[in-house]
């Protein structure tokens, strides 16, 4: 265990200054967004609006991100990561402040759309920026700590939002809507603080200090659009399959526990928080597996190992086993995300990294959005047991297809496995 901590300490200290600054910025941004994610639906409820407004806000945010991801990726590749990220974060912060004061449906929905639009610039440029400021041998560790920090920051934001609201409401005797508004403003302020480290970023990409051997459809020194697009297509198709599967399951996990087991809100909140915590830990363990079997095999192993726990969650009638299955599936499936990012940034030329990341995220979001009505329809048609069982089983099938496809496309190629 001591050697594991020392290994992480050495790796983190060796990170480029830009990497450290960007991670600090994103911790603050994600804490701020965590506050908004938890408290904004409560804010809308306290304003006396119907649940459909929450649905519109969520869908418009996702729609805006899907629309802007590819244009943002192109701009990121052309203009540079730093100013694209700063512009997105700056205008995103403005929308958060506006949303904290808006009280009518139309402004709430419109502002949510612009939040999704501007956040696409931050979302799409982060991974390429980290890749361009790192060596291949650092990337698995770097993406693991980055994704783990983002997950932990989101959990912290979720907890802080409730605490701040409760403090204003209980101890300062504020009306609920005002207390939540102050919580939202607190989140927006933390988000804005994330801009400070971004301005200190060096926009010049450092020269690579090591030669990366990559034999996977393209050579890294070949900026040819056609060859890069082929690789981007392969990654995106695998991500689409995962997005379709996740869209059947993840948005409805709280309803799954409530409908099938009649679990309390407190229990559901605890399990979902534990899922995020286990995900962060699993992401930090990922590099150990990469050193043993390589990037591609490690990614596939994580995905395949998650499937039995997904099936367990689908068919069990025990709340304990369902919770255990959820926690292990969540940790294992998400542990592969940093590894997948490391692979993608290794095999795509620097000139197309922003495009690759934007397409990858867009198709995942499309898959997620597409399957929402399908999952709801299954539960309505077959009830809270078989409806979820069918949805989870379809997800398992999609995960198997994605892992098999990934193996045949990338598994026999040689990547840098340091």
C-alpha positions in Angstrom: 0.0 0.0 0.0 2.9 2.4 0.9 4.5 1.8 -2.5 1.1 2.4 -4.2 0.9 5.8 -2.5 4.5 6.7 -3.3 4.0 5.7 -6.9 1.0 8.1 -7.1 2.9 10.9 -5.3 5.8 10.6 -7.8 3.5 10.6 -10.8 1.5 13.6 -9.6 4.6 15.7 -8.8 5.9 14.9 -12.3 2.8 16.3 -14.0 3.2 19.4 -16.3 2.3 22.7 -14.7 -0.6 23.1 -17.1 -2.0 19.7 -16.0 -1.9 20.7 -12.3 -3.5 24.1 -13.0 -6.2 22.5 -15.2 -7.0 19.9 -12.5 -7.3 22.6 -9.8 -9.6 24.6 -12.1 -11.8 21.7 -12.8 -12.1 20.6 -9.2 -13.6 24.1 -8.4 -15.8 24.0 -11.6 -17.1 20.5 -10.8 -17.9 21.3 -7.1 -19.9 24.3 -8.4 -21.7 22.1 -10.9 -22.3 19.5 -8.2 -24.2 22.1 -6.2 -26.3 23.0 -9.2 -27.0 19.4 -10.2 -28.5 18.6 -6.8 -30.2 21.9 -5.9 -31.6 23.2 -9.1 -34.4 20.7 -9.5 -35.4 21.5 -5.9 -35.3 25.2 -6.8 -37.7 24.7 -9.6 -40.0 22.6 -7.3 -39.9 25.4 -4.7 -40.9 27.9 -7.4 -44.1 25.9 -7.7 -43.5 24.6 -11.2 -44.5 21.2 -12.5 -42.1 18.3 -12.8 -42.2 18.7 -16.6 -40.1 21.9 -16.3 -37.3 19.8 -14.7 -37.5 17.5 -17.6 -37.2 20.4 -20.1 -34.3 21.8 -18.3 -32.4 18.5 -18.3 -33.2 17.8 -22.0 -32.3 21.3 -23.2 -29.0 21.2 -21.4 -28.2 17.8 -23.0 -29.4 18.9 -26.4 -27.3 22.0 -26.4 -24.2 20.0 -25.5 -24.9 17.5 -28.2 -25.3 20.3 -30.8 -22.1 22.2 -29.8 -19.7 19.3 -29.0 -18.4 18.8 -32.6 -18.1 22.6 -33.5 -16.4 23.1 -30.1 -14.0 20.3 -30.9 -13.1 21.9 -34.3 -12.6 25.3 -32.7 -10.5 23.8 -29.9 -8.2 22.2 -32.5 -7.9 25.4 -34.6 -7.7 28.1 -31.9 -6.1 26.3 -29.0 -7.5 24.8 -25.8 -6.8 27.5 -23.3 -9.0 30.3 -24.7 -11.8 27.9 -25.7 -12.0 26.6 -22.2 -11.8 30.1 -20.6 -14.6 31.4 -22.9 -16.8 28.4 -22.2 -16.3 28.6 -18.4 -16.7 32.4 -18.3 -20.0 32.4 -20.2 -21.1 29.2 -18.4 -20.6 31.0 -15.1 -22.8 33.9 -16.3 -25.6 31.5 -17.1 -25.4 30.0 -13.7 -25.8 33.3 -12.0 -28.7 34.2 -14.2 -30.4 30.8 -13.5 -30.1 31.5 -9.8 -32.4 34.5 -10.1 -34.7 33.4 -12.9 -38.3 32.5 -11.7 -40.2 32.0 -15.0 -40.3 28.8 -17.0 -39.1 30.2 -20.3 -35.9 31.9 -18.9 -35.1 28.8 -16.8 -35.3 26.5 -19.9 -33.5 29.0 -22.2 -30.7 29.6 -19.7 -30.2 25.9 -19.2 -29.8 25.5 -23.0 -27.0 28.1 -22.9 -25.3 26.4 -19.9 -25.1 23.2 -21.9 -23.9 25.1 -25.0 -21.0 26.9 -23.2 -20.1 23.9 -21.0 -19.5 21.9 -24.2 -16.4 24.1 -24.8 -15.0 23.1 -21.4 -16.1 19.5 -21.7 -14.6 18.9 -25.1 -11.2 20.6 -24.7 -10.1 19.2 -21.3 -8.9 15.7 -22.3 -7.0 16.9 -25.4 -5.3 19.7 -23.3 -4.2 17.1 -20.7 -3.0 14.8 -23.4 -1.0 17.5 -25.1 0.7 18.4 -21.9 1.8 14.9 -20.9 3.9 11.9 -22.1 2.3 8.6 -23.1 3.8 6.9 -20.0 2.0 9.4 -17.7 -1.5 9.4 -19.3 -3.1 6.4 -17.6 -2.1 7.7 -14.2 -3.0 11.3 -15.2 -6.5 10.5 -16.6 -7.1 8.2 -13.6 -6.4 11.0 -11.1 -8.3 13.5 -13.2 -11.5 11.5 -13.5 -11.3 10.5 -9.8 -10.9 14.1 -8.8 -13.9 15.1 -11.0 -16.0 12.4 -9.5 -15.0 13.3 -5.9 -15.5 17.1 -6.6 -19.0 16.4 -7.9 -19.9 14.5 -4.7 -18.5 17.3 -2.5 -20.6 19.8 -4.5 -23.7 17.7 -4.0 -23.1 17.6 -0.2 -22.2 21.2 0.1 -25.3 22.3 -1.8 -27.6 20.7 0.7 -25.6 21.9 3.7 -25.5 25.5 2.6 -29.2 25.5 1.9 -30.0 23.9 5.2 -27.9 26.4 7.1 -29.7 29.4 5.5 -33.1 27.8 5.9 -32.8 26.3 9.4 -30.4 28.7 11.2 -31.2 31.9 9.4 -34.9 31.2 9.0 -35.0 31.9 5.3 -37.8 30.7 3.1 -36.9 27.5 1.2 -36.7 29.1 -2.2 -34.3 31.9 -0.9 -32.1 29.4 0.9 -31.8 27.3 -2.2 -31.0 30.4 -4.3 -28.1 31.3 -1.9 -26.9 27.7 -2.3 -27.0 28.1 -6.1 -25.1 31.4 -5.9 -22.5 29.7 -3.7 -22.1 27.0 -6.4 -21.8 29.6 -9.1 -19.1 31.4 -7.1 -17.1 28.2 -6.7 -17.5 27.6 -10.4 -16.2 31.2 -11.2 -13.2 30.7 -8.9 -12.2 27.9 -11.3 -11.4 30.6 -13.9 -8.4 31.9 -12.0 -6.1 28.8 -12.6 -7.3 28.7 -16.2 -5.8 32.2 -17.0 -2.4 30.9 -15.8 -2.3 28.1 -18.3 0.4 28.3 -20.9 -1.3 28.1 -24.3 1.9 26.8 -26.0 1.9 23.0 -26.3 5.3 21.6 -24.9 7.5 19.6 -27.2 7.1 15.8 -26.6 10.0 14.5 -24.6 9.6 10.9 -25.7 8.8 9.0 -28.9 5.5 7.1 -28.7 5.3 3.9 -30.6 1.8 3.4 -31.8 0.7 0.8 -34.4 -3.0 1.2 -34.8 -4.3 2.1 -38.2 -2.4 5.4 -38.2 1.0 6.6 -37.2 1.0 9.5 -34.7 3.1 11.7 -37.0 0.6 11.3 -39.8 -2.0 14.1 -39.6 -4.1 12.6 -42.5 -7.7 13.3 -41.9 -9.0 10.1 -43.5 -6.9 7.8 -41.3 -7.7 9.7 -38.1 -11.4 9.7 -39.0 -11.3 5.9 -39.3 -9.9 5.6 -35.8 -12.4 8.2 -34.4 -15.2 6.2 -36.0 -14.1 3.0 -34.2 -13.9 4.7 -30.8 -17.2 6.4 -31.4 -19.1 3.3 -32.4 -17.9 1.5 -29.2 -18.9 4.6 -27.2 -22.3 4.7 -28.8 -23.0 1.1 -27.7 -21.9 1.9 -24.2 -24.1 5.1 -24.3 -27.1 3.1 -25.4 -26.6 0.7 -22.6 -26.0 3.3 -20.0 -29.0 5.3 -21.1 -31.2 2.3 -20.2 -29.9 2.0 -16.7 -28.1 5.0 -15.2 -30.8 7.7 -15.3 -33.3 5.4 -13.6 -31.2 3.9 -10.8 -32.8 6.0 -8.1 -36.3 4.9 -9.4 -35.1 1.3 -9.6 -34.3 1.2 -5.9 -37.5 3.1 -5.1 -39.9 1.1 -7.3 -38.5 -2.4 -6.8 -37.5 -2.3 -3.2 -39.4 0.8 -1.8 -36.1 2.1 -0.6 -36.1 5.4 1.3 -34.6 8.6 -0.2 -31.9 8.6 2.4 -30.9 5.0 1.5 -30.9 5.8 -2.2 -28.8 8.9 -1.7 -26.3 6.9 0.4 -26.0 4.1 -2.2 -25.5 6.6 -5.1 -22.8 8.5 -3.1 -21.0 5.3 -2.3 -21.1 4.4 -6.0 -19.3 7.7 -6.8 -16.8 7.1 -4.0 -16.1 3.5 -5.2 -15.7 4.8 -8.8 -13.1 7.3 -7.7 -11.1 4.5 -5.9 -11.4 2.1 -8.9 -10.1 4.7 -11.2 -7.0 5.0 -9.1 -6.5 1.2 -9.2 -6.7 1.1 -13.0 -3.1 1.9 -13.7 -2.0 -1.2 -11.7 -3.9 -3.4 -14.1 -2.6 -1.5 -17.1 1.0 -2.3 -16.1 0.1 -6.0 -16.0 -1.9 -6.5 -19.1 -1.8 -3.3 -21.2 -4.3 -0.5 -21.8 -6.7 -2.2 -24.2 -7.0 -5.5 -22.2 -7.3 -3.6 -19.0 -10.3 -1.6 -20.4 -12.0 -4.7 -21.7 -11.4 -6.6 -18.4 -13.1 -3.8 -16.4 -16.1 -3.7 -18.8 -16.5 -7.5 -18.9 -16.2 -7.9 -15.1 -19.0 -5.3 -14.6 -21.5 -7.5 -16.5 -22.2 -10.2 -13.9 -22.9 -7.5 -11.4 -25.2 -5.8 -13.8 -27.1 -9.1 -14.3 -27.2 -9.6 -10.5 -28.8 -6.1 -10.1 -31.3 -7.0 -12.9 -32.7 -10.1 -11.3 -32.2 -10.1 -7.6 -35.0 -9.6 -5.1 -32.6 -8.6 -2.3 -32.0 -4.9 -1.6 -28.5 -5.8 -0.2 -27.5 -7.8 -3.3 -29.0 -5.1 -5.6 -26.9 -2.4 -3.8 -23.8 -4.6 -4.0 -24.3 -5.3 -7.7 -24.9 -1.6 -8.4 -21.8 -0.5 -6.5 -19.4 -3.0 -8.2 -20.9 -2.4 -11.7 -20.6 1.3 -11.2 -17.0 1.1 -10.0 -15.8 -1.4 -12.6 -17.5 0.1 -15.6 -16.4 3.6 -14.9 -12.8 2.6 -13.9 -12.2 2.1 -17.6 -13.0 5.7 -18.6 -9.5 7.1 -17.9 -7.9 4.2 -19.8 -10.2 4.7 -22.8 -9.2 8.4 -22.8 -5.5 7.5 -22.7 -5.9 5.1 -25.6 -7.9 7.6 -27.7 -5.4 10.5 -27.1 -2.5 8.2 -28.0 -3.8 6.9 -31.4 -5.2 10.2 -32.7 -2.9 12.9 -34.0 -2.7 16.1 -32.0 -4.4 18.0 -34.8 -7.6 16.0 -34.4 -7.7 15.3 -30.6 -10.5 17.9 -30.0 -12.6 16.4 -32.8 -12.0 12.9 -31.5 -13.1 13.8 -28.0 -16.1 15.8 -29.2 -17.4 13.0 -31.5 -16.8 10.4 -28.7 -18.8 12.4 -26.2 -21.5 13.4 -28.6 -22.4 9.8 -29.6 -22.4 8.7 -26.0 -24.9 11.5 -25.2 -27.0 10.6 -28.2 -27.1 6.9 -27.0 -28.0 8.1 -23.5 -30.8 10.4 -24.7 -32.2 7.8 -27.2 -32.7 5.0 -24.7 -34.4 7.1 -22.0 -37.9 6.6 -23.4 -37.2 2.9 -24.1 -36.3 2.3 -20.5 -39.4 4.1 -19.2 -41.5 2.2 -21.7 -40.2 -1.2 -20.6 -41.0 -0.4 -16.9 -44.5 0.8 -17.8 -45.2 -2.3 -20.0 -43.7 -5.0 -17.8 -43.7 -3.6 -14.3 -41.0 -2.7 -11.8 -39.4 -6.2 -11.8 -39.4 -7.5 -15.3 -39.2 -4.0 -16.8 -35.9 -3.2 -15.1 -34.7 -6.8 -15.6 -35.2 -6.5 -19.4 -33.5 -3.0 -19.4 -30.5 -4.2 -17.5 -30.2 -7.4 -19.6 -30.2 -5.3 -22.9 -27.5 -3.1 -21.3 -25.4 -6.2 -20.6 -25.8 -7.4 -24.2 -24.7 -3.9 -25.5 -21.7 -3.9 -23.1 -20.6 -7.4 -24.4 -20.9 -6.3 -28.1 -18.9 -3.1 -27.3 -16.1 -5.0 -25.5 -16.0 -7.6 -28.3 -15.8 -4.9 -31.0 -13.2 -3.0 -29.1 -11.0 -6.1 -28.7 -11.1 -7.0 -32.4 -10.4 -3.4 -33.5 -7.8 -2.5 -30.9 -6.8 -5.5 -29.0 -4.3 -6.9 -31.4 -2.6 -3.6 -32.0 0.5 -2.5 -30.2 0.3 0.5 -27.9 2.7 2.1 -25.5 1.9 0.3 -22.3 4.2 2.0 -19.9 
